[in-house]
């Protein structure tokens, strides 16, 4: 099976991960133990996340949650034509990545995928993007605030947010 990650990205992920773990000075041992049990793309993408994420996320969220983000990212890259065709940097930083702003990180990607798939299945990329935007407009209203950004599920449940 062809790898979804280039050799250059693998090297970058590995380097950033080593640097991040060195800065944690042993406090990242639970992460290192978890990542050491992974193989192939899952391991590389976990290294990418832990090598590039804010340190507060390292301490606040369990590796199993990040692993679910990785597995869903791999699924999308392998199975969805739109995601397959994205440049690697866009995939890594905007599809795989777990955070947009300062929202709480929750295991919601599969949930949203299941909610949105009926609206985008069989559509081209441009039409699918429009359908997602229409769906968002039907479900939530933008509300400006200076408070912490709500996570996607919080915005969905409350019907408004930023």
RAQUI-V273623 format. One record per residue. N is the residue number from 0. RES is the residue in one letter. PHI is phi in degrees with one decimal (999 if undefined). PSI is psi as a letter, one per 20 degrees, with the letter a starting at -180 (999 if undefined). OMEGA is omega in radians with two decimals (none if undefined). Layout:
# RAQUI-V273623
n:N res:RES phi:PHI psi:PSI omega:OMEGA
n:N res:RES phi:PHI psi:PSI omega:OMEGA
This chain:
# RAQUI-V273623
n:0 res:X phi:999 psi:p omega:-3.12
n:1 res:X phi:-69.9 psi:p omega:-3.13
n:2 res:X phi:-72.0 psi:q omega:3.09
n:3 res:X phi:-89.8 psi:i omega:-3.08
n:4 res:X phi:-123.6 psi:p omega:3.14
n:5 res:X phi:-72.7 psi:r omega:3.08
n:6 res:X phi:-62.1 psi:h omega:3.12
n:7 res:X phi:-63.3 psi:g omega:3.13
n:8 res:X phi:-67.7 psi:h omega:3.09
n:9 res:X phi:-61.0 psi:g omega:-3.14
n:10 res:X phi:-64.3 psi:g omega:3.12
n:11 res:X phi:-61.5 psi:g omega:-3.14
n:12 res:X phi:-59.5 psi:g omega:-3.12
n:13 res:X phi:-62.9 psi:g omega:-3.13
n:14 res:X phi:-63.7 psi:g omega:-3.13
n:15 res:X phi:-64.0 psi:h omega:3.13
n:16 res:X phi:-63.8 psi:g omega:3.12
n:17 res:X phi:-59.6 psi:g omega:3.13
n:18 res:X phi:-62.3 psi:g omega:-3.12
n:19 res:X phi:-65.0 psi:g omega:-3.12
n:20 res:X phi:-66.0 psi:h omega:3.10
n:21 res:X phi:-65.4 psi:h omega:3.12
n:22 res:X phi:-67.7 psi:h omega:3.14
n:23 res:X phi:-76.6 psi:i omega:3.07
n:24 res:X phi:47.8 psi:l omega:3.07
n:25 res:X phi:89.5 psi:i omega:-3.14
n:26 res:X phi:-73.8 psi:i omega:3.12
n:27 res:X phi:-98.8 psi:j omega:-3.05
n:28 res:X phi:-61.6 psi:h omega:3.12
n:29 res:X phi:-66.1 psi:h omega:3.10
n:30 res:X phi:-71.1 psi:g omega:3.14
n:31 res:X phi:-59.7 psi:g omega:3.10
n:32 res:X phi:-63.3 psi:g omega:-3.13
n:33 res:X phi:-65.0 psi:g omega:-3.10
n:34 res:X phi:-64.1 psi:h omega:3.13
n:35 res:X phi:-62.3 psi:h omega:3.12
n:36 res:X phi:-84.7 psi:i omega:-3.13
n:37 res:X phi:-101.9 psi:r omega:-3.12
n:38 res:X phi:-135.7 psi:q omega:3.02
n:39 res:X phi:59.3 psi:c omega:-3.06
n:40 res:X phi:-63.7 psi:h omega:3.12
n:41 res:X phi:-60.8 psi:g omega:3.13
n:42 res:X phi:-66.6 psi:g omega:-3.13
n:43 res:X phi:-59.7 psi:g omega:-3.10
n:44 res:X phi:-71.8 psi:h omega:3.01
n:45 res:X phi:-65.3 psi:g omega:3.09
n:46 res:X phi:-62.2 psi:g omega:3.10
n:47 res:X phi:-60.5 psi:g omega:-3.13
n:48 res:X phi:-59.5 psi:g omega:-3.09
n:49 res:X phi:-70.4 psi:h omega:3.09
n:50 res:X phi:-82.4 psi:i omega:-3.06
n:51 res:X phi:-121.9 psi:i omega:-3.09
n:52 res:X phi:-76.7 psi:q omega:3.05
n:53 res:X phi:-61.5 psi:q omega:-3.10
n:54 res:X phi:-61.2 psi:h omega:3.09
n:55 res:X phi:-61.7 psi:h omega:3.11
n:56 res:X phi:-68.2 psi:h omega:3.12
n:57 res:X phi:-59.8 psi:g omega:-3.11
n:58 res:X phi:-84.3 psi:h omega:-3.02
n:59 res:X phi:-90.0 psi:i omega:-3.02
n:60 res:X phi:-128.5 psi:q omega:-3.11
n:61 res:X phi:-75.0 psi:q omega:3.11
n:62 res:X phi:-57.3 psi:h omega:-3.13
n:63 res:X phi:-61.8 psi:h omega:3.09
n:64 res:X phi:-65.9 psi:g omega:3.12
n:65 res:X phi:-62.8 psi:h omega:3.12
n:66 res:X phi:-63.3 psi:h omega:3.09
n:67 res:X phi:-65.9 psi:h omega:3.05
n:68 res:X phi:-62.2 psi:g omega:3.13
n:69 res:X phi:-62.4 psi:g omega:-3.11
n:70 res:X phi:-62.8 psi:h omega:3.11
n:71 res:X phi:-69.4 psi:h omega:3.08
n:72 res:X phi:-60.9 psi:g omega:3.11
n:73 res:X phi:-63.4 psi:g omega:3.10
n:74 res:X phi:-55.7 psi:g omega:-3.12
n:75 res:X phi:-63.2 psi:g omega:-3.11
n:76 res:X phi:-66.2 psi:h omega:-3.12
n:77 res:X phi:-81.4 psi:h omega:-2.93
n:78 res:X phi:-103.6 psi:h omega:-3.06
n:79 res:X phi:-107.5 psi:p omega:-3.10
n:80 res:X phi:-55.3 psi:h omega:-3.12
n:81 res:X phi:-62.2 psi:g omega:-3.09
n:82 res:X phi:-76.1 psi:h omega:3.10
n:83 res:X phi:-59.0 psi:h omega:-3.03
n:84 res:X phi:-84.4 psi:i omega:-3.14
n:85 res:X phi:-69.6 psi:q omega:2.98
n:86 res:X phi:-59.7 psi:q omega:-3.06
n:87 res:X phi:-56.6 psi:g omega:-3.11
n:88 res:X phi:-65.6 psi:h omega:3.09
n:89 res:X phi:-67.7 psi:g omega:3.10
n:90 res:X phi:-58.3 psi:g omega:-3.08
n:91 res:X phi:-64.2 psi:g omega:-3.00
n:92 res:X phi:-92.2 psi:i omega:-3.07
n:93 res:X phi:-126.7 psi:h omega:3.08
n:94 res:X phi:-101.3 psi:g omega:-3.13
n:95 res:X phi:-68.1 psi:g omega:-2.95
n:96 res:X phi:-55.6 psi:q omega:-2.97
n:97 res:X phi:-88.3 psi:i omega:-2.99
n:98 res:X phi:-137.9 psi:q omega:3.02
n:99 res:X phi:-105.0 psi:g omega:-3.06
n:100 res:X phi:-138.1 psi:c omega:3.14
n:101 res:X phi:-115.4 psi:k omega:-3.12
n:102 res:X phi:-70.9 psi:q omega:3.04
n:103 res:X phi:-67.2 psi:p omega:-3.11
n:104 res:X phi:-90.0 psi:p omega:3.12
n:105 res:X phi:-130.7 psi:r omega:3.13
n:106 res:X phi:-82.6 psi:n omega:-3.01
n:107 res:X phi:-124.4 psi:i omega:-3.02
n:108 res:X phi:-63.8 psi:g omega:3.13
n:109 res:X phi:-64.7 psi:h omega:3.13
n:110 res:X phi:-60.3 psi:g omega:3.11
n:111 res:X phi:-66.4 psi:h omega:3.10
n:112 res:X phi:-57.6 psi:g omega:-3.14
n:113 res:X phi:-64.8 psi:h omega:3.11
n:114 res:X phi:-67.8 psi:h omega:-3.03
n:115 res:X phi:-89.8 psi:h omega:-3.05
n:116 res:X phi:-54.0 psi:g omega:3.13
n:117 res:X phi:-59.0 psi:h omega:-3.13
n:118 res:X phi:-84.6 psi:h omega:-3.04
n:119 res:X phi:-115.5 psi:i omega:-3.09
n:120 res:X phi:-57.2 psi:p omega:3.10
n:121 res:X phi:80.8 psi:i omega:-3.13
n:122 res:X phi:-95.3 psi:q omega:3.01
n:123 res:X phi:-71.5 psi:r omega:-3.06
n:124 res:X phi:-58.0 psi:g omega:-3.10
n:125 res:X phi:-63.7 psi:g omega:3.12
n:126 res:X phi:-64.6 psi:h omega:3.13
n:127 res:X phi:-63.7 psi:g omega:3.11
n:128 res:X phi:-61.4 psi:g omega:3.10
n:129 res:X phi:-62.3 psi:g omega:-3.13
n:130 res:X phi:-61.9 psi:g omega:3.10
n:131 res:X phi:-63.4 psi:g omega:3.11
n:132 res:X phi:-64.0 psi:g omega:3.09
n:133 res:X phi:-61.8 psi:g omega:3.13
n:134 res:X phi:-60.7 psi:g omega:3.13
n:135 res:X phi:-60.1 psi:g omega:3.13
n:136 res:X phi:-63.1 psi:h omega:3.11
n:137 res:X phi:-69.1 psi:h omega:-2.99
n:138 res:X phi:-92.6 psi:h omega:-3.04
n:139 res:X phi:-141.4 psi:r omega:3.08
n:140 res:X phi:-120.4 psi:p omega:3.08
n:141 res:X phi:-69.0 psi:p omega:3.09
n:142 res:X phi:-136.6 psi:o omega:3.14
n:143 res:X phi:-72.4 psi:q omega:3.06
n:144 res:X phi:-158.8 psi:r omega:3.05
n:145 res:X phi:-98.2 psi:j omega:-3.12
n:146 res:X phi:-78.7 psi:r omega:3.09
n:147 res:X phi:-57.2 psi:q omega:3.09
n:148 res:X phi:-65.1 psi:p omega:3.05
n:149 res:X phi:-69.5 psi:q omega:3.02
n:150 res:X phi:-72.6 psi:r omega:-3.09
n:151 res:X phi:-57.3 psi:g omega:-3.14
n:152 res:X phi:-68.9 psi:h omega:3.09
n:153 res:X phi:-62.3 psi:g omega:3.10
n:154 res:X phi:-64.8 psi:g omega:3.13
n:155 res:X phi:-60.4 psi:g omega:-3.09
n:156 res:X phi:-67.4 psi:h omega:-3.11
n:157 res:X phi:-86.9 psi:i omega:-3.14
n:158 res:X phi:84.3 psi:i omega:3.09
n:159 res:X phi:-157.3 psi:q omega:3.11
n:160 res:X phi:161.3 psi:a omega:3.10
n:161 res:X phi:-123.3 psi:999 omega:none
